[in-house]
Amino acid sequence: MSQTLQPTTPPASTGPAQDSNRVKLGWSNRLLARPDVGALVAAVVILIFFLIVAPAFRSADSFATVLYQASTYGIVAVGVGMLMIGGEFDLSAGVAVFSAGLLNSMFCYNLGINLWIGAALALVFALGIGFLNGYLVMRTGIPSFLITLGTFFVLQGANLGITKLVTGSVSSQDISQMDGYKSLGSIFAGSWKIGGVTIWGTVIWWLGFVAISAYILTRTRIGNWIYAVGGNAASARAVGVPVTKVKIGLFMTVSFLGWFDGMHYLYRFNTLQANNGVGDEFIFIIAAVVGGTLLTGGFGNAIGVAIGAFIFGMTSLCIVYAGWDPNWFKAFLGVMLLLAVGVNLYIKNLSTKRKVG
């Protein structure tokens, strides 16, 4: 009897799984791929430099003053950074800060009502400006740069025109004796002495807003949506992300933080100048960019924006502490911005690096 030999099937391979197309970066490259690392390195270098060349900076009081300076810009920069991650800009943020404060001050002073009512009205006004900016951007398709530039001019003109019409000058009235001033001042402009050093409440509020922003961006669905709409809005919409709501919400976040900053300035100094705030919008953007946020959207984090604001606060004051001509400060900002853009692009390339084939 003959037997038919059947061909045998080779056993299934038990070798290692197919390599992933993703490049496995070393720890140093993974560290550099974080948006905030470049800003952190820059902050340390600048800090050491000014400690050497500016003896006046070597005191706790001076460092606390730097933190205060950073916080006044850093609060709004938190919202601006989130908006830029979402792929948009707000050039009206600087003047909107003082629009909110002027509204609170003049409305209450001339009607003789409690400042709390004016603060609430100013909040509604600020949120309305943010909603309008976001709605127009999404409804018309006009770039946010142009929409908010128009808002900037409207608010700047209104700040000056209405203030001069109501008060006869370019500054608001002194509200320090009005009802609600002390309670609002303790919230928005409070300070404490710790070891003989004055710590302003805005520093604590700033750190709190940074922590909330970091949590939203890294731990929530909304954070994923923000990165998605900033990276590619069309693709995000295709997978169900509510792009319009996300972007309008980001504009309103900037407005809320601008209102908060406006309340601080009002209750810290009792009166406001109507021409203040012009140019601050660029400082907020610079803080975000220096902190690792890309101008193209979809990349950045809250910690980096906070470090960027700290670098700005430190540099703006330490140039004075060092006894240099403060006119050089703007030149330094320009150089820092150009360097930050180059570093951010390099870090972005590291974070998206892939192996072909």
MOBEL-V472845 format. One record per backbone hydrogen bond with DSSP energy under -0.5 kcal/mol. CO is the residue of the C=O (numbers start at 1). NH is the residue of the N-H. If there is no record, write none. Layout:
[[CO NH] [CO NH]]
This chain:
[[3 5] [4 6] [21 355] [23 25] [26 30] [27 31] [28 32] [29 33] [31 34] [34 37] [34 38] [36 40] [37 41] [38 42] [39 43] [40 44] [41 45] [42 46] [43 47] [44 48] [45 49] [46 50] [47 51] [48 52] [49 53] [50 54] [53 55] [54 57] [55 58] [56 59] [59 63] [60 64] [61 65] [62 66] [63 67] [64 68] [65 69] [66 70] [67 71] [68 72] [69 73] [70 74] [71 75] [73 77] [74 78] [75 79] [76 80] [77 81] [78 82] [79 83] [80 84] [81 85] [82 86] [83 88] [84 87] [85 298] [90 93] [92 96] [93 97] [94 98] [95 99] [96 100] [97 101] [98 102] [99 103] [100 104] [101 105] [102 106] [103 107] [104 108] [105 109] [106 110] [107 111] [108 112] [108 113] [114 117] [114 118] [115 119] [116 120] [117 121] [118 122] [119 123] [120 124] [121 125] [122 126] [123 127] [124 128] [125 129] [126 130] [127 131] [128 132] [129 133] [130 134] [131 135] [132 136] [133 137] [134 138] [135 139] [136 140] [137 141] [143 146] [143 147] [144 148] [145 149] [146 150] [147 151] [148 152] [149 153] [150 154] [151 155] [152 156] [153 157] [154 158] [155 159] [156 160] [157 161] [158 162] [158 163] [159 163] [160 164] [161 165] [162 166] [163 167] [163 168] [163 169] [164 168] [170 274] [175 178] [178 181] [179 115] [180 184] [181 185] [182 186] [183 187] [184 188] [185 189] [190 201] [192 194] [192 199] [193 195] [194 197] [197 194] [197 199] [198 200] [199 192] [200 203] [200 204] [201 205] [202 206] [203 207] [204 208] [205 209] [206 210] [207 211] [208 212] [209 213] [210 214] [211 215] [212 216] [213 217] [214 218] [215 219] [216 220] [216 223] [220 224] [221 225] [222 226] [223 227] [224 228] [225 229] [226 230] [227 231] [228 232] [232 236] [233 237] [234 238] [235 239] [236 239] [236 241] [237 240] [241 243] [242 246] [243 247] [244 248] [245 249] [246 250] [247 251] [248 252] [249 253] [250 254] [251 255] [252 256] [253 257] [254 258] [255 259] [256 260] [257 261] [258 262] [259 263] [260 264] [261 265] [262 266] [263 267] [264 268] [265 269] [266 270] [269 271] [270 175] [272 172] [273 276] [275 278] [277 280] [277 281] [279 282] [279 283] [280 284] [281 285] [282 286] [283 287] [284 288] [285 289] [286 290] [287 291] [288 293] [289 292] [294 297] [299 294] [301 305] [302 306] [303 307] [304 308] [305 309] [306 310] [307 311] [308 312] [309 313] [310 314] [311 315] [312 316] [313 317] [314 318] [315 319] [317 321] [318 322] [319 324] [320 323] [324 326] [325 328] [326 329] [327 331] [328 332] [329 333] [330 334] [331 335] [332 336] [333 337] [334 338] [335 339] [336 340] [337 341] [338 342] [339 343] [340 344] [341 345] [342 346] [343 347] [344 348] [345 349] [346 350] [347 351] [348 352] [350 353]]
